[in-house]
């Protein structure tokens, strides 16, 4: 399960790198297997977070492969842009025997872009590679469709020769030279990727308001306080009876920001 979540985090960073504007890209997997919900998010400046809800399995369960983890379900890719006119959502069925294969199917079905994806994850490390055939691209060296097709087949073969282990262990620049060395290879400067959760007391307060005063007050009456824990970073936000009344009377919530 940790490997699948790691691959999802790697995938969402690759997808966010394709954004041409400020925004947030969310990769969501909804399945009927051991993992019923997995969410990974990355901003256009590479702040990433992820979470998964799953059933408890025995260590080393041989049935816990990709399809056992996900079962039947769907993959949802959502782009939230600063410019609302650029918002987008694509939904495709879970397919193939890996998250990478499901994403390849997503690009083929939703965007009609031939795509190869390779993802790898281990304890403390995540890596991925995404190669796409972009219509009309290829520079002045590619003048016809047959040459374009040959270049794409070459890229596919190079991807097929790359193992998850080498993806995790090899130097990135050397790997690209090994794969495409006879062609012109340009390596751009890297971007730092960091975990950052965007939860806040104000966001949680808005969620409580959306539930309605009666429901939140019933929680207070039963438990004495209402505590909401962020599923991404596990930070809890506690609202007591006074905080809750301020939520529904227009006052700003007070009290402790979090229980650490």
VMD Tcl script that draws the C-alpha trace (Angstrom):
set ca {
  {0.00 0.00 0.00}
  {2.86 2.39 0.82}
  {4.39 1.65 -2.56}
  {1.13 2.57 -4.32}
  {0.87 5.84 -2.39}
  {4.51 6.62 -3.21}
  {3.87 5.97 -6.90}
  {0.81 8.25 -6.78}
  {2.90 11.04 -5.26}
  {5.51 10.59 -7.97}
  {2.80 10.57 -10.64}
  {1.12 13.75 -9.43}
  {4.44 15.61 -9.48}
  {4.99 14.51 -13.09}
  {1.47 15.61 -14.01}
  {1.83 18.95 -12.23}
  {5.03 19.58 -14.21}
  {2.88 19.72 -17.36}
  {0.82 22.66 -16.04}
  {1.36 25.93 -17.88}
  {-0.33 28.07 -15.22}
  {-0.65 28.48 -11.45}
  {-2.90 25.83 -10.00}
  {-3.34 22.55 -8.16}
  {-3.46 19.10 -9.73}
  {-5.21 16.30 -7.84}
  {-4.94 12.61 -8.67}
  {-7.71 10.60 -7.03}
  {-8.22 6.86 -7.10}
  {-11.58 5.48 -5.97}
  {-11.68 1.71 -5.84}
  {-13.53 -1.25 -4.39}
  {-10.43 -3.15 -3.33}
  {-8.29 -2.89 -0.20}
  {-7.65 0.79 -0.99}
  {-11.01 2.53 -1.35}
  {-9.62 6.07 -1.66}
  {-6.23 7.49 -2.55}
  {-5.58 11.18 -3.10}
  {-2.34 12.89 -4.13}
  {-2.11 16.64 -4.78}
  {0.64 18.84 -6.16}
  {0.69 22.57 -6.81}
  {2.29 24.15 -9.85}
  {5.24 25.12 -7.61}
  {5.62 21.51 -6.43}
  {4.16 21.47 -2.94}
  {2.83 17.95 -2.56}
  {0.69 15.93 -0.17}
  {-1.05 12.56 -0.27}
  {-3.24 10.15 1.71}
  {-4.91 6.77 1.35}
  {-7.74 4.96 3.09}
  {-7.34 1.21 3.11}
  {-8.31 -2.01 4.83}
  {-5.75 -3.61 7.11}
  {-3.90 -6.45 5.42}
  {-1.46 -9.00 6.75}
  {2.21 -8.15 6.07}
  {3.39 -9.75 2.88}
  {-0.11 -10.57 1.68}
  {0.58 -12.08 -1.78}
  {-2.82 -10.91 -3.03}
  {-2.03 -7.25 -2.41}
  {-0.97 -6.41 -5.98}
  {-2.27 -3.34 -7.81}
  {-5.64 -4.78 -8.81}
  {-6.17 -6.37 -5.38}
  {-5.44 -2.99 -3.81}
  {-7.73 -1.04 -6.11}
  {-10.37 -3.45 -7.38}
  {-12.82 -1.98 -9.85}
  {-13.06 1.79 -9.74}
  {-11.98 4.97 -11.39}
  {-9.13 7.45 -11.61}
  {-9.98 11.14 -11.48}
  {-7.56 13.89 -12.48}
  {-8.64 17.40 -11.45}
  {-6.93 20.66 -12.30}
  {-7.90 23.73 -10.27}
  {-6.44 26.84 -11.85}
  {-6.12 30.36 -10.52}
  {-7.98 31.25 -13.71}
  {-11.24 29.34 -13.21}
  {-11.70 29.09 -16.96}
  {-8.81 26.61 -17.08}
  {-10.34 24.18 -14.57}
  {-10.54 20.61 -15.80}
  {-11.55 17.14 -14.66}
  {-11.03 13.82 -16.41}
  {-12.42 10.46 -15.25}
  {-11.38 7.02 -16.56}
  {-11.78 3.45 -15.25}
  {-8.89 1.84 -13.40}
  {-7.16 -0.38 -15.93}
  {-4.03 -2.41 -16.46}
  {-1.85 -3.99 -13.80}
  {-0.26 -0.83 -12.38}
  {-0.93 2.81 -11.68}
  {1.41 3.70 -14.54}
  {-0.69 1.68 -17.01}
  {-3.88 3.31 -15.72}
  {-2.37 6.75 -16.29}
  {-1.31 5.78 -19.80}
  {-4.93 4.81 -20.47}
  {-6.08 8.11 -18.96}
  {-3.97 10.14 -21.38}
  {-5.09 8.03 -24.33}
  {-8.80 8.26 -23.47}
  {-9.08 11.77 -22.04}
  {-6.48 13.68 -24.03}
  {-5.71 11.38 -26.99}
  {-2.00 11.66 -26.21}
  {0.14 8.52 -26.60}
  {2.01 8.39 -23.29}
  {4.44 6.10 -21.50}
  {4.70 6.29 -17.73}
  {7.12 4.53 -15.39}
  {6.81 4.87 -11.61}
  {8.91 3.47 -8.78}
  {8.70 3.79 -5.02}
  {10.66 2.44 -2.08}
  {11.10 3.43 1.53}
  {12.21 7.06 1.48}
  {12.40 7.40 -2.32}
  {10.00 8.06 -5.17}
  {10.86 8.34 -8.87}
  {9.02 8.53 -12.14}
  {9.32 9.27 -15.84}
  {6.67 10.45 -18.29}
  {7.17 10.59 -22.05}
  {4.47 11.93 -24.38}
  {4.02 12.18 -28.12}
  {2.91 15.78 -28.61}
  {1.10 16.55 -31.90}
  {3.12 18.85 -34.13}
  {6.27 18.58 -32.01}
  {9.64 17.22 -32.97}
  {11.57 20.22 -34.28}
  {12.89 20.78 -37.76}
  {14.57 17.39 -37.91}
  {11.22 15.59 -38.17}
  {9.40 16.53 -41.37}
  {6.92 13.72 -41.90}
  {4.66 11.38 -40.00}
  {6.80 8.31 -40.65}
  {9.83 9.97 -39.05}
  {7.64 11.14 -36.18}
  {6.37 7.59 -35.69}
  {9.90 6.19 -35.76}
  {11.02 8.70 -33.12}
  {8.10 7.72 -30.91}
  {8.84 4.01 -31.27}
  {12.41 4.72 -30.27}
  {11.25 6.58 -27.16}
  {8.91 3.71 -26.26}
  {11.74 1.19 -26.62}
  {13.98 3.29 -24.39}
  {11.23 3.43 -21.74}
  {10.69 -0.34 -21.96}
  {14.37 -0.95 -21.24}
  {14.24 1.09 -18.04}
  {13.57 -0.85 -14.83}
  {12.02 0.56 -11.63}
  {15.31 -0.15 -9.81}
  {17.34 1.90 -12.29}
  {14.75 4.66 -12.09}
  {15.38 4.90 -8.36}
  {19.14 4.44 -8.39}
  {20.60 5.93 -11.58}
  {21.75 9.50 -12.07}
  {19.00 11.32 -13.96}
  {21.21 13.05 -16.50}
  {23.20 9.91 -17.26}
  {19.99 7.94 -17.62}
  {18.69 10.37 -20.26}
  {21.98 10.26 -22.14}
  {21.92 6.46 -22.09}
  {18.33 6.42 -23.39}
  {18.53 9.20 -25.98}
  {22.24 9.89 -26.33}
  {22.32 9.87 -30.13}
  {19.75 12.66 -30.14}
  {20.09 16.14 -28.74}
  {19.37 15.93 -25.01}
  {18.70 19.09 -23.03}
  {18.40 18.85 -19.26}
  {16.73 21.79 -17.57}
  {17.42 22.86 -14.01}
  {15.51 20.91 -11.38}
  {12.69 22.06 -9.14}
  {12.58 21.37 -5.42}
  {9.61 19.25 -4.33}
  {8.44 19.50 -0.73}
  {5.64 18.18 1.42}
  {3.27 20.91 2.50}
  {-0.28 20.53 3.75}
  {-2.66 23.38 3.10}
  {-5.01 22.63 5.97}
  {-5.81 25.46 8.40}
  {-8.18 26.25 11.24}
  {-10.12 28.55 8.92}
  {-10.65 25.78 6.34}
  {-11.83 23.38 9.03}
  {-14.19 26.04 10.38}
  {-15.71 26.40 6.92}
  {-16.25 22.63 6.76}
  {-18.03 22.69 10.12}
  {-20.24 25.56 8.97}
  {-21.21 23.53 5.91}
  {-22.40 20.71 8.21}
  {-24.87 23.04 9.91}
  {-25.31 24.25 13.47}
  {-27.57 21.40 14.64}
  {-25.17 18.62 13.63}
  {-22.07 20.31 15.08}
  {-23.88 21.19 18.32}
  {-24.98 17.56 18.67}
  {-21.30 16.52 18.56}
  {-20.50 19.08 21.25}
  {-23.36 17.82 23.43}
  {-22.14 14.23 23.08}
  {-18.37 14.68 23.24}
  {-17.81 18.10 24.82}
  {-15.72 19.25 21.86}
  {-15.47 18.75 18.11}
  {-12.05 17.65 16.86}
  {-11.31 17.37 13.15}
  {-8.05 15.73 12.08}
  {-6.55 16.47 8.67}
  {-6.25 13.22 6.71}
  {-3.14 14.45 4.89}
  {-0.92 15.59 7.76}
  {-2.80 14.22 10.78}
  {-2.97 17.63 12.45}
  {-6.03 17.86 14.74}
  {-8.15 21.01 15.13}
  {-10.26 21.27 18.27}
  {-13.40 23.39 18.62}
  {-15.11 23.64 21.99}
  {-18.66 24.85 22.68}
  {-17.66 28.53 22.66}
  {-15.75 28.13 19.38}
  {-18.75 26.46 17.78}
  {-21.18 29.18 18.85}
  {-18.83 31.77 17.37}
  {-18.81 29.81 14.12}
  {-22.56 30.18 13.73}
  {-22.95 33.71 15.12}
  {-20.40 35.39 12.86}
  {-17.50 35.56 15.32}
  {-14.03 34.28 14.54}
  {-13.29 30.95 16.25}
  {-10.94 31.15 19.21}
  {-9.29 28.44 21.25}
  {-6.14 26.45 20.59}
  {-5.04 26.16 16.98}
  {-4.26 22.48 17.31}
  {-3.70 19.65 19.73}
  {-0.12 18.49 19.23}
}
mol new
graphics top color blue
foreach p $ca { graphics top sphere $p radius 0.5 }
foreach p [lrange $ca 0 end-1] q [lrange $ca 1 end] { graphics top cylinder $p $q radius 0.2 }
display resetview
